[in-house]
Amino acid sequence: MYKINIDAAFKVNTSHGGWGFVARNSMGEYLEGGCGNLRRAAPSFQAEALAALYSLERIAHLGMPRIILETDATELVHGLTTTELDHSVDGCLLKQIRDFITSSFDYCIIQHCRRNCNKVADCLAMHGASVVSSGSAMFLSEVPTFVSNLVCEDQPGVDV
């Protein structure tokens, strides 16, 4: 079982943003993180949904078939766990993500987490929005220095 935290960063004035994720094993250890730049997204809900899609694509590529997907975006959890938003502007994107989950994972729980429990994914999303080239992504098999303190704070039994 793998735990995946995802997040997005979004700048309303430019409609640009970023996405990020962190994957951990059952012991809470960092396995991989990633981030990317979103050229266009509107509104922030779409950025959160794209963060889910791009993160899940990478996780499937890494061969992690049983996951717990966590996000601090309550509306995204609602959109991915029900069909109630399927007729919204982003309904097709939500259906695409749910179809991808069904075809790519043996087991997937989608749940909400508090914002303060999603700091690593949030920091990676901000990095994607501000540092990663437009429309590009980067994947990090080692803990990047700019989130190392946050990753350590998340480890069970580690005092920082």
N, C-alpha and C positions, 0 to 999 in steps of 0.2 A: 504494500500500500504506500502510495506517495502522496504528500500534501503539496499542493500547488497554490501559491498566493499570487493573485494578479491585481493590477491597478493601471489606471490611465491618468495622464496629466493633460489638461486642455486649456488653451488660451483662447478665450472668447473673442477678443479683438482681432485675432488673426485666423481663427479656425484651424490652427495647427496644434499638434500635441505630441504625446508620446505614450508608449505602453511599456509595461515591465512585468516580469514574473520571476518567482523564485521557486525552485523545486527542492523538496526535502524528502529524505527517507523516513522510515517509521521511527527512527531514533531522533529525528529533528535535525539531522546533519545536512548541510548544504550540498546539493548535488550539481545543480546548474542554475544559472540565472540568465535572463535575457532582457533586452530592451530594444525598442525601435522608435522610429520617428514617423508620425502621421502627418502627411502633407495636408490633408483636408479631413475634417470631421466636424459634424454639427448635429446636434448639440453634444454636450459632454456625455450623454448616454451612449451615443454612437461610438465615442472614443472608448468607453468602458467595454462595449460589445466587441469592438475590434481588438482590444487588448485580450479579451477572452479567446477569440478566434485564433489570433496569431500565436498566443501562448499555447493553446491546445494543439495547434498544428506542430509546434516544436516538441511538445511532450509526447505526442503520438510518434513522431520521428525517432525519439530517444527510446521508444519501446517500453513505456510505462503504462501498462494496461489497466491498472486499478488505482484510481485517484480520488482524492478529496480536493475539490476546487473551492477556494475561498476568495471572496471579494468583499470590500467594504461598500459596494454599490448595491443597496437594497433593491432598487428597481431592476437591476440586471438579474439578481437572483430570482426575482418574481418572473421576469421575462423568460428565463431559462428553465424554470421549474413548472410553469403553467403555459397555456396557450392564450391567455387573456390579452396579451399585447400583440398577437399575431396580425391584427389589422391596423396596427400603428405604422408610422413612417418606417420604423426599423424592424417591422415584423418579418420581412424576408431574411434579414440578417440573423434574427433570433432563430428562425426555422433552420437556417443553414448551420448555425452553431449546434443546435440540438441534433440535427441529422449527422453532423460530424462526430459528435459525442457517441451517438448510437452505433455508428459504423467503426469507430476507432478504439473504443474502450470497452473492456469487459464489465467494468464497474466504475461508476462516477457519481459521487454525491456532490451537490452544489450547495454551498452554505454561505451565510453572511458572517463576517467577522468585524469586530470593532476596528475603527481606523488606526488606533494605536497598536493593534496586532498585525497591521499590514504595512509597517514602515519600510521594510526592505523592498517590497514590490513598488511602493510609492516612490522611493528614492530612485529605483531603476527607471520608472516611468518618467520622472523629471529629467533624469540623465538622457533618456531617449529623446525627449522633447527639446532639450537644449544643446546636446553635444553630438548626437548621432546625425549623420547626413540625412537630408530630406528623403523620406521614403525607404531608408535603409534599416537594417537590424543588425544586432551583434549578440552573440551568445557567449557566455562566460562560464567555463568549466571550473575555474578557480574563483574564490571569493574576491571581487574587486575591492581595492583599498577603500574606495569611497563609501562602501557599505559594511566593511568588516566589523566595525563596532556594533552596528545594528544586528548583524548576523550573530555575533557573540551574545548579545542580550537575549536573543531568541533561544539559545541553547539551554536545554533543561539542566539544572544544577550548576550553571555558570553564573558567578557573581562578577559584575563589571563595576 
